[in-house]
Amino acid sequence: MLNSISKHLLHCALLFTLLIVFEVFSGGIKVNENSFVAIDPWEEYGTIPTLLLYTLRLLTFLTLPQVLFNFFGLVFYNAFPEKVVLKGSPLLAPFICIRVVTRGDYPDLVKSNVLRNMNTCLDTGLENFLVEVVSDKPVNLPKHRRTREIVVPKEYKTKTGALFKSRALQYCLEDNVNVLNNNDWVVHLDEETLLTENSVRGIINFVLDGKHPFGQGLITYANENVVNWLTTLADSFRVSDDMGKLRLQFKMFHKPYFSWKGSYVVTQVHAEKEVSFDNGIDGSVAEDCFFAMRAFAAGYTFNFIEGEMYEKSPFTLLDFLQQRKRWLQGILLVVHSKTIPVRNKLLLGISVYSWVTMPLSTSNMIFAGLYPIPCPNLVDFLCAFIAGFNIYMYVFGVIKSFSLYRFGVVKFLACVLGALCTIPINVVIENVAVIWGLVGKKHKFYVVQKDVRALVTV
């Protein structure tokens, strides 16, 4: 069985091999005269069409910052770390509140996951903790000394009119509701998120270290029973994103340059209170992103937490589409907010506009074949690098998510091939999400199907 370092070296070798092969075959690296475009586009296509073709080509570079962060994150840091080892006794850890926010639509799922997560904490040796469920509707959580259920009153309103999840999270911070001390910690989870012993140990190490008030780690989606193989394989990209971009920005810079996710969020209470979830209606669609940018602007630091948590990808393609649409709309509201300084949201803005212009970038793939244009060698190299590396993101996500020993070689390779086959479908869905997100209602919070048991009819 390969050790951690060997796996990382093999991953790097595979990455560089794929990139070199892709560069050569796509013309990013010129190996012979046939690799050069020998036409004059200004004379062949005309001025305006040529300008449009070059503009489409240059739009590709909007993705370059996040591609570089992902690349260096996957290369600089061990992509296959060993199991997390506790750096101190769990008995010495400060108090940890595991907070689950839900609408209350899936009470059986919430109860089941609360019990599983509580047992995971106990199995890891954690004693000083509470599992708190915050819901818009009662879920009737069984009484237990380690659990607490909070139902947000319908009449509750924040000072700025925050909605949805932001409203519920802010309610928890009200003086007459909050039972935590300023030095305590909160682990924010979605209702379907499952802790692992590895993630609990990582959280314990993070809070014992205490250098950074905010942290986040890896979430994987191919665990236990896979409900929808298409969306799960498509989400392999997100796994790579966590191990690359998210890890680099937190471990090297300790800043949320590209924001963070809304689950597996670890915060210290005093910092969470100061940043606040009460960010108005514009901060309620992508509340996690708005919160991260406000914390960044206030000078708080972040760190990456070792150990993975489990979630499931959307069960249907429509949910997958709606999820992406909400993310796009919410992040655009954050980027356009006047309350967040430009210097803090610059990279996030470049990233989201690379998403907004995705229909144009996709059309460039077609036009580049139909109407080739000569470009400087560096431009061709970088365009091929961006495309090749994004393809590898799917490959790595599968390697990281699926166990070779659990699935066997044939099924494992089938998953890698399947992830590559989902790329065109994912591109179509992302393009539809962009168009729908730009023309649709923006202050709406769509919640995807969470409980697989609800899909079963008798």
N, C-alpha and C positions, 0 to 999 in steps of 0.2 A: 504494500500500500504506500502510495507516494506521500511524502511529508508536505507541510505547508509551503516551504520555500520552493520545492521541486514543482508543485502545482503552479505557483506564481510564475516561475521561469518558463514553464511550458505555455502558459497563457500569453506571456509576453512574446515568445517565439511565434506562436500562432497569429497573434495580432500583427507583428511586423511582417510575417510572411504574406498574410492576406493583403496588407496595405501595399506591399511591393508588387504583388501580382496584379492587384487592382490598378495601381498606378501605370504599370506597363501596358495592360490591355485596354485601359481607357485613354491612353495618350498623355497622362500626367507626367510620365517620364518618357522622353523621346528616345527611342532606340534605333530608329531608321528614318529615312526620308518620308515614308508613308505616314509617319506620325504627325507631320506638319500639315496645316491647312494652307493650300497654295492658291487661294482665291482672294480677290479684293472685294470685300463685302460692300464697300461704298459704291463701287461700280456695278456689282452683281445684283444687290438688293435695293439700292437706293439709300438716301440719307436717313429718313425717318425710320424705316424698318431696321436699319443697322443700329441706330441709336437705341431702339427698343430691345434688340437682341443683346447688346452690351449691357443695358440696364438690367435685364433679366439675369444675365450671367453674374453681375456684381451683387445682386440680391442674395446670392448664395453665401456671401461673406457675413451676413447678419448672424448666421449660426456659428461662425468661427470661434467667438469667445467661449461659448458653452462646450463646443467640441474640444477645444484645448484644455478646458478644466476637466472634462471627462477623460481625455487622453492621459494627462499627467496624473490624475487621481488613480487611474487603473494601472499605471506603470510605476509610479513612485512608491505607492503603498501596497503591501502584501494583499492581493485580491482574495486569498484563501487563508485568512488567519486561523490559528488554532482556537480551540474552545477558550472562552474567557475564564481567566483565573482570578479569583477574588484577591484584592490587595489589602483587605482588612476584614474584620469580623462583621457579618450582617447585624450582629447585636449592637454594634457601635454606630450603625447607620442612623442618620436623622430620620424623623417621621416622614413617611411617604404616603401620599394620597393618590390612589389610582382612580382617575376620574373618567367615567364613560358618559358621553353625551348622546342622547337618543330622542327621537320624537315619540317613542313609545309604541311604534307600529309593530314591533317584533318582540313582544315581552318574553316569549319562550327562548328566543335566541339570546336575549340579554341575560336571563337567569342562568342559562347553560354556560355562557362565557364568563359570567361573574364567578361561578363556582370553579370553573377550570382555571381561571387566572388566579383566584385566591389559593387554590391548591398548589399551583406552580410556585407562587411566592413562598408558601410554607415549605415546599420540597427543597427550595433553594436555601432555606434557613432564615428567611426574612421574617421578623416578628413585629417590627414597629411600623405597621401599615394599616390602611383602611381602603376598601373598595367603595367608591361613591358613584352612584348612578343618578344622573341629572336628566330629567325627562319632562316633556311637555304634557304627557299623560301618565297616569299611574301604571307601573309595571308590576306592582305588588310583589316586590322582592321579599323573599323569606327573611324573617328577623334573624339577625346574627350580629355578634359583637364586632365583627370586622367589616360589616357592610352598612351603608347608609343610602337611603333613597330620598332624592330631592325632586319635588314636582314644582316646576316654575308656574306661578299663578298666571292665569290668562290676562289679568289686569296689569301685570308688571310691565313697566316701560323704563328704558334707560334714559339718561339725560340727553343723548344725541339721537335716540330713536333706533338703536341697533336692532337688527332682526335675526331670526333663525338661530343658528348655533352661537353666534356672537352674543345674542340676548341671553341665552341659557348660561353661557360661560361667565358673563358679567354678573348675572344673578348670584352665582356662587361666591363672588367676591364681596357682596354686600355685607356690611357689618353684622346684621341680624341673621345672616345665613352662614357665613364663613366660620368654621371652627378650628382653622389652622393657624399656627403661629407664622411669623414672617420668615423664620429660618427653615420652615418645613418645605417639602418638595411636592410637586404635582406631576403625575404621569398621565398625560391626556391620550385617551384611546377612543377610536370609533367603536360602535357597538359590536362589530364583527372582528375586531382585532384580538389576536391571541398572544399572550406572553409566552416566551420560552425561558427555560432556566438560564440559557445563555444571555438573553436580553436582561433578565433580572439581575444577574451578576454584573453585567455591564452598567446598569443603572446604579447599582450599589457602589461600584467603583467611581462612577461619575459624581455622585452626591458626596461620597467620602472625600474626594479630591476637592470639591467645592470651589474651584477656581473660576468657573464660568456658570452664570445663572440659567443658561439655556443650552439644551442639547437635543440631539436626535440621532437615530440609527437606521439600520437597514430593515426594510419590509420586503418579504418575498410572497409570491402568490400561487406557487405550484405545490401546495402542501395538502396532505391528506387527500380528500376526494376532489378532483378537478371537475367543476360544474360545466364550464364552457372552455374547451381547448383553444378555440380561436382567440378569445379575449385574453386568456391566460398566457398564451404564447406571445401575443402582441404586447402584453405588460412586461415581458422579459426586458424590454427596453428600459422600463422604470427601475428595474433591479440594477442594471448597469449604471443608470443615472445616480442612484444612491451611492454605489461603490466608487463612482468616479467624481462627478461634479460636487455632490453634497459632501462627500468625505474630504475632498481637497479644500473646499472653501471653509470648512469648519476646523480641520486639523492643522492646516497651514496658515490660514488667515484669521480664523475665528470670527468670520463675518458672513452673514446670509446674503451674499451678493446676488444669488439667483433665487432667494426665498427658501422655503422648506415645505414639508408636507403638513397635513392637518392631524395626523395621528403619529404615535410614537414621539410625542412632544413632551420633553421634560423641562419643567420650569421651577425656579425658586419663588415662593409665594410673594415675597416683598417686591421682586422684580416684575412679576406678573401683574401685581396691583398697580405699580407705577406706569407700566406700559398700557394696560387696560384693553379690554375687548370692546369698550364702548366707543366705536368708531363710525357711528352713523350708518346710513343705508349703504353707502359706497364701500364700507369696510365689512359688510355682512355677507357678501357673496363668496369671497375668498378670504375669510376671516383670518386664516393661518398666514397668508401672504401679507395682509395688511399689518398684522401683529408683528411679524418678523421685520418688516420695513420700519415700523415705529421703534422697535427695540434697537435696530441698527442705527437709526437716526439719533437715538438717545445715548448711544455709546456703549451699549451692552455687548458682551462677547458670548460666543457660542462654541460648542465643541461637539465632535462626533462621538457617539456612544457605541461601543462594540457590542455585538450580539444582535441577532435578528428577531423580528416579530413576524407573525403570520397573518395574512389577510387573503381574501378571495377576490379575483377579478370580477367585473360585472358579469351577471348571468346571461345577459342578452346583448346583441349588437346595438339595440336601441338605447339600453342603459349605458353602454360604452360610449355611444355618441353623445348622449345627454350629459354624461360626466365630463367629457372633454369640452363640450360647449360651455358648461358652467365655469370650468377652470379658466377658459379663455376670457369669458366675460368678466369674471371676478378679478383676474390679474390686470386686465385693461383698466378697470376702475381704480385699482391700486396705482398703476403707472400714471394715470391721468389726475390723481388726487393732488391738490395743491398743498395738502398738509405734510407731504413727505418730500424732503429736499431732493433735487435732481441728482445730486452726487451719490445719494444712497440707492436710488432706483435706476441708475444708468444701465448697468449690466442686465438687470431684470427687464428694463424697457427694450433693450436691443434684442433680448431673448424672445420676448412676447411678440415683437414686431417681425421677427423671423418666422414666427408661427402665423401671424396675421397675413403675411405675404406668401404663405405656403402655396396657395393656388397659382401664384405667378412663378414661384420657384419650380413647382411641378411642371408647369407648361414649358419651362426652360429645358427640362429633360427631353421633351419632344422636339422643340425647335432646334436644340443643339444638334440633333441628328439630321433634321430636315434642312437646316440652314446653318452649316458650320461657319464659325468666324475665327480668325486668327487671334490669339491672345498671347501675352507674355508667358514665358515658360513657368514663372512663379504662379501666375493665376491658374494655369491648367493644373499644376501640381497641387495647389491648395484645394481646388474644386474636387479633384479626384480623392484627395486625402479626406475631405469632409464626407464625401459619399461613401468611400470605403470604410471609414471608421464608424459611421452610423450603421452600416450593415453589420459590422462586427459587434456593435452594442447588442443586437438581438442574439447573436451567437453566444456572447459572454453571459447574457442574462439567462439563457437556457442552461449553460454550463453551471452557473451559480445556483440556479433554482432546482434543477433536477439532479437527483443522485444517480450516478452511473451504477453504483452497487445495488440500488433499489430497482431501477428500471431495466438494467442489462444493456449491453452495447447496442443491440439493434434498435430497441425502443428509444434509447438515449439519442442515437444519431437521427432517428425519425423525428424526435422533438426539435433537434437543431434544424433539420431540413424544413420542418413545419413552421418554425419561427421565421425562416427566410421566406417561405411561401406566404406568410401573413403580411409581409411588408407592403405589397401592392394594395391589399385590402385595407390595411391600417392607413396608408396614404390617402385613399379615397375617403375613409371615415374622418380623418383629420381635416381634409379639405371641406367636407360637408359641414363639419363642426365649426370651422372658421366662418364660412358663409352664413350659416344659421346664427352663429353667435353675434355676427356684426349687424344682422338685420332684425334679430329677435329681441324680445324683452330681456333686459339685462339684470334687473333686480328680482331674480327668481332663483330659488334654491331647490334644485331637483335632487331627490334622494333615490338612489338606485335600490333595487331589490337586494335585501341582505340575507334573508333566511331561506336556505335551500329547501327546508321542509315546507315552505309556503308554495313551492312549485309542484309539490306532489298532490294530486287530487285523487280522491277515493270514489 
